[in-house]
Amino acid sequence: MTAPTRHPFLDHLDRVAALDPHTPWTPDDGALPSLYVGHGAPPLFEDAGWMRELHDWARALPRPRAVLIVSAHWDSAPLSITSTQPTDLV
């Protein structure tokens, strides 16, 4: 087995850069779905087919105005939530 000369994620970035702009989300689109992406399985950036499938699904949706990322791998006391802009919590 030989190591690839170019990482699959770079090919993915080239493919994405050639696409038309992504349609932005508007309130008329309604709520967007939630997505859980675990780390370690599947091998996200090494599996070109999986990246293409995930990307095509995401492109079928309007582009969100913001993305919320939640990680359980952070310990802090007291618990705090930060934002670059004042944001209502849901």
C-alpha angles and dihedrals in degrees: 000000000000128000115249114256091219127035113245091233091064090057088050091052091051090052093049093047090058094057128098117258115287115251109250123235120256128188088254088067091066125212119344120225123262119241130202115202114182123201123241098023123083097025092239105194097032097056109076093187093052092047090050092049093048092045094049090050091050092048089054087064126065115265108263121235091224141009125216116210119192121191128185090200099088128086119199133158118232100026111245137181120207134193137176089227132031105270133182112240119230 
